[in-house]
């Protein structure tokens, strides 16, 4: 084993945590508590089981499951052995999951009781995936219990894992039908941890509510950053507002991550249960101004917001909302952020430009997509596809998405209009469609479709149901309008801006 003298991986962080924080709690889940030392032991034992199966450096393991302590331990075991964790969104349909699995080409697939029905017949259909496991009690034929993998004998040898080796592949939106996989390295995660620790100020006294799904960079990054700081994560399988209030109060949780409607539901539940959430110090993420004002009025917590992507391992600009309401923060300590025009020339202060980023938070590239990676990372900068403007004080203001990267974010998920449009075009009689995002009080953003159809053969509900039958339900339109002629450009392409101007952003 030839380790690099300057290397520091996610597993090195786990080993350091075991040494420095010892018996302090690292993960709390239900009645179970794992100390930092026990967490490392579990990670080592699981690594032994993976090695025994012949899974090694560079191999992928796909996980389609809700949050579980074993899910975190699997991330750790993968980090130890240089195996690449490739989590999958459990909200996707079977067809969408299959596209991700085909791209990932994993050696192992791990599911749980909630996701087993999606993949129950796959062990026979996908012989290229050698190993099929299930968290909890394995109930599917051909699925083995994940707990059987842990080997308490001496830990297996560690291969040479570099800080620049891939740690995890986080799926982003399906720009080209199959979700792109952002490859995050060990160095990316460590830089993101240190950024969050320095900017927000995590310490060993903190407690993190790990309630958002572990396939998202928000939850994975939050859990690992708190672990790095010696703080415990209070893990829940999936978010339930009343349970979250009880856990926050019982464990003195200090930090919650937020996408609409998480915070609204949390504050509603706190009112119902008569809690002021006294331990809460930080809520980080994105939300509507009135929801943030409500947090500030009802609790002592501060809302942190910024700009970031899976491709940047989290936030690259960050601030307390109270510092400058409406802004997305200043660049974090280890990021160079600038705004450029279409020719990659830097624009003046106050002028909108594409947000481009450079620094150790920037991902390695898209998994198995060299051309897309080269284009995104052209000229030595990561091109985010988002437009912002800087003020004279160095605060970034988010403006919009670039047309080719137009994106809708209902409840923190990423949806590309083209993906929904492709499905709606499969309906007989539909000659054209334009899909875009509209403001939504509950989810932050909702999906609107304007459909060009020859006659009044469909209702809005029928269009929405058809989309939900083909792709994940969170991608279905909440508003549908019909027309016999969509505005088009001289080239015959649907004119998106003209559609938005005519049909607007109302439901």
N, C-alpha and C positions, 0 to 999 in steps of 0.2 A: 504494500500500500504506500504510494508515494503522494502524500498530501502536500499541497503548495503552502509555503510558509506564510503567505499573505491571505490564504483562503479563510472564509468564515461562511458556513452554510446554515440553512435552517436547522439542520440537525445539531450543528455546533451550538446554536442558540439554545436548543432543547437540553443539550448536555450541560451547558453553562448554567441554565436555569435550575437543573437538578442539584448542581453543586452549590450555587449561591442561595437559592430559595428553599431547597431541601423539603421540609415537611409542610411548608405553606401550601394552601390549596391552589391548584392550577385549573382544574375543571370541576364544576359542580353540576350534576345532572340528576334531577329528582332527589332521591335519598342518597345517591352515590357521590362521594367526594374523592378526587384523585389529587394527591400532592404532586409537586414538581418531580420529586424523586420517583414516585410511582408511575407518573406519566412516562418518564424516560424508560423505566423498566418495561412498561407495556409496549412502547415503540420498539425497543430492542427485541422483545419476544415476538412481536408481529413480524419484524424484519426477518427473524429466523425462519418463520413459516413461509414467507415469500421466497426466500433464497432456496428453501427445500423444494419448492415447486419449479425452480429453475428460472424464476423471474429476476431479471437483473438490470443493470445500468442501461438507460435509454428505452427500456420497454415501457409501455403505457398500461395504466390500470384505469378503466372507466368506472365511475361511481354514479349510480342513479338512485338516490336515496334522500330521505329527509335527515335533518341534523341528528347526530348521534356521537357519543364519546368515541366510539370506534372509528367514526369518519375522521375525526381529528387525529386519532392514533395512526390511521392509515396515511394521512398526509405526512406525519412524522416518519413513519417507516419508509415511505417512498423517498423522503429527503435523505434518510440515512444511507440508502442503497443506490441513490442516483436514478431511481425509477421515477417516471413522470406521471403525476396524478392528473387525470383528465375528467373532471366532474361534469355531469350533465344536468341540465335544468329538468326537474321532475314535472314541470307544468307542460312539457312538450308532448305531442301525440306520438304514437308508436312509429309512424313514418318519419317524423322529424328526428326522434331518438336514433333511429336506424341510420339516417344520413350522417349523424355525428359519429356513431360507432364505426361506420364504414371509413370515415376519414381518419379516425384515431387509430384504427387497426390495433386494438388492445390485446394483450395476452390474457387479461383477466377482466371480468365484469362483476361488479358488486351491486346488489339491489337490496331493498327491504320489503316488508310486507305490503306497504302502500304502492310500490312500483312493480312488484312481481307480475301482476296481470299484464302489464305492458310488454314484458319480454319472456313470458312463461315458456313459449315454444322455441325460443332462440337457441338454446344449447344444441338442439338437433340441426337447426337451420344454418348455424354459423360455426362450423368446425374450426375455423381459423382462430376463434377465441377459445383458448385451451381450458380456462378455469372459470367456473361460475359459482359465486358465493352470495350469501344473504346475511345481512345484519339480523341479530335476534335469532329466534328459532327458525331454522330453514324449513319452509313448508312446501316449496316447489320441488317436484322431482327433478333431478339433475343439478339442483342447487345445494351446495354444502354449507353448513353453519360457519359463519365467519370466525366465531369464537374458537373453532378447532384449529385455526392457523397459529395461535399464540404458542411459542415454544419457550419454556422457562429455563431450558439448559443454557449453557454459555452463549452469549450473543454471537451472531455470525461475523465473519470478517467484513470490514468496510472497504468498498472499492474507493479509488481516488475520485472524489466528487469535487469538482471545481465550483467556486462561487458563480461562475459564468455558465454552468450547466443548467438545463431546464429543470424547474421545480414543479410547475403546474401549467396546464393549458386551460385558460378560462375562455369559454365560448362567448363570443360577442354576437351582434345581430347577424341575421342571414342576408347579407348584402347580395350574395349570388346563390340564393336558395339554401345552401348548407351553411350553418353558422360558422363564421371564421373563429379559429382558436388562437387567442393571444398567448404566446409562449412567455411566461414569466420565469426569470432565473432566480436562483438563491440570492444573488446580489440585489436584484430588484426588490425582493421581499424585505431583506435586511435594511436597505435604504428607506423603504416605505415605513418600516417599524420605527427607525430612528427619527424620521421626519415627524411622524405622529407623536412620538414621545417628546420631541423637542417643541413642537408647535402647540399641541394641546396640553402636554405636561403629564402624561400617564406616569404613575408610580405604583409601587407594590401595594399601596393602600387602596387602589382602584378595584372596581368590579364591573365587568362588561356583560351586558345582556346579549348573549349570542342567540338571537331569535330570527334574524334574516337567514336565508338559505346559504349553506356552505359552498354552493356552486358559484356564488357571486363573489367578486373581489372585495365588496364591502364587508361581508361577514368573515371571509377567510382572512383578509387583511386586519380587521378589527381583533379577531381572536389571536392572531400571531403577534400583533403589536403589543397587546396587553400581556401576553405570555412573556414576551421579551422584557417587559417592564416589571415582571414579577407579580402581575395582577392576575386575578382569577376570572375565568369566563363562566357565567351561569348559562348553561346550554338548555335550550328547549327545542323539541323536535320541529315544531312550526309555530309561528306567532299566534298567540291567543291573548287578546288585550287584558282580560281580567286576570288570567294566570300571570301575565307579565307584571301587572301592578303588585300582585301578592309576592312574586319573586323579588321585585325591586325592593320592596319594604322588608322582606325577610332577610335578604342577603346584603342589604345596604348597597345596591347597585348604583354606580356613579355615572355610567355611560351607556347610551342607547344609540344605535344607528337607525336612520329614518329614511324611508321613501313613502310618499302618500299611498295609502291612508293610515300608515302605522301610528304616527304621532296623534292624529285626531282621535283614532280609536283608543289609544292609550290614555289620553286626557279625559275622554268620555268615561272610560272604565274607572279611572281614578276618582272622578266626581261621584260616580255611582257607589263606589266602595268607601268613599269618605277619606281618601288618602291625598295628602299634599305632596307625595313623592319626595320626602325631605332629604333623602340621600343623593338624589340625582343632581349631577354637576354639569354634565355635557350631553347634548344631543347633536349628532352630526349627520349631515346629509342634505337633502333638498326638500323644500316644502313651500306652501303658500304663505305669503306675508302674514295673513290673519291667524294662521295656525301657529306660526312662530311667536307672534305677539301674545297669543293665548298661553303658550308655554312660559314665556317671560312673566306674564301676569299671575299665573297659577302656581309656579314653582320657582325655585332659586337657580334653576339650570340655565345655562347659556346655550344658544343654538349656534353651531359652527357650520359654515357652508363654504363651498369652493367650486373649483372646476377640476374634473379628472375623468379618467376612463379606465377600463380594464387594461388598455394598452400602456397606461402610465402608472400601473400598480396602485392606483388610488389618486388622491388629490395632488395637483401640482400648483394650485393656488388655494389659499385657505384663510379664513377669518372668522371671528365672531360676527354674527349678523349685526350686532349693535355697533361694531366699529365703523361700518359704512353700509347702512341698509341699501339693498339693491345691487351691491357689488358682489363679486365672486372671490374677493381676497387678493392678496399679493402673492407673488411667486414664493414657494416654500424654499428653505435654505439650500437644497441641492438641485435646484432646477433653473435652467435658463429658459424663459418663456418669452417669445416675441410674436409679433403680428406681421403678416406678410401679404402682399398682393398676389395675383395669379402668376406672376413671374418670380416669386420668392424674394421680392425686394421689400425691405422693412418699411412699414407705413408710419406716418407721424402720430404722435400722441393725439387721441381724440378721433382718429380715423379708424373705421372698422377694417379688420384684416383677418386672415385665417390664423388661428392659434397654432403655433408650432412650438415644439418642446425638445430640449436636449438635456441629458443628464442621466444619472444612474437609476432613475425611476422608469426610464423608457424601456419597453419590452424588447425581447430579442427579435420578434417577427411573428408572422402568422404561420401556424403549424402547416407544413407541407404546401405552402403557397409562396414560393420564392418570388414570383413576379409581383404579386400584390404587396409583399414585404418591401421589395426594392422601390416600388412606386411610393409607398407610404413613408419610407425612411429616406427619401431622395434628398440630395444636397446636404446630408449630415443632420437633418432635423426630422422629428416625427410630426407628420402632418395630420392634425386631429380631425379635419373636416368640419370643424366648428369655427364660427366667426365671433370675434370679440373686439372690444376697444379698451385701451388703457386711458386712465385719467392722469393728470399731472402728478398725482401722489403715488403712482405705481399700482393702483387698484385696477383689476381686470373687471370689465362688465361683459356679461354674456349677451350676444346680439342674436344669433340664429345659427342654423346649420347650413353648410354649403349645399346647393341643390343636389349634387351627386351623392352627398352623404345624408340626405334628408332622413330624419329619424324621428319616430314617435316613441315617447317613454311613458306608457301607462303603468303606474305603480312600480317604477324602477326597472321594468323590463325594457328591452330594446326591440322595436318593431320597424322594419323597413317597409315603406309604402309599396315598393315593387313586389314584395313577397305576397302581400294581401291582394294587390292588383292582379297578379298572375292567377290566383285562385278565382277571383270574381270573373275574370275573362273566360273561365271554363263553363260559365252558365250559358245555356243556349240563348241566342238572341242578343247577347251583350256585345256591343261593338267597341266600347271604350270605357275606361274608368280612371278616376283620379282619386287617390287616397292621401289624406293628410291629417295632421294632428290639430285638435281643438282643445281649448282649456276645459278642465273638468275639476269640479270642486273636490271630489272624493279621491280620484286617482292622479291628479296633477295634470294629466293629459289623456284625452280619449281619441278614438279613431273615427274619422268621418270619411265616407265614400260617396262620390258623385258618379252615378252609373249612367252611361249612354245605352239605352235599350230601345228596340224597335217599337214595342208597345207596352202597355201597362201590365205586363205579365207577372211581375214580382212585387212582393211587399218588402218593406225594410227588414222585417223579421226574417223573411225567407233568405235574403242575402246574408244577413248576420249569421243565421243558423248554418248556411252552406259553408261559410268561411270556418266556423267553429268545428264543422265535421271534417275538415281537411287539415287544418293546422291548429296550433295551441289556442285555447279559448280566449286568452288575453289578447289575441291578435284580431278578434272579430270587431267589425265596426259597431260603434254605439249609435251612430247617426248615419242615415243613408238618404240621399236625395237622388231623384231620377230626372233625366233629360233626354230629349231626342237628338241633341247635338251639343257635344262638348266643344269649347273653344280650342282651336288648334293653330300651331305655327305654320309658316309657309312650307315647312318640310312635312307637314301632316302629323306632327307630334302633339300630344295633348299639352296645352299651355297651362302649366301648373299655377302660375301666379294669377292668370286670368280666371281660372276656376275658383281660386281662393277669394279673389276680389268679388266674384259674382255670387258665390254660394256662402261665403263668409265663414265665421268660426262659431256660429250658433249651432245647436243640435238640429 
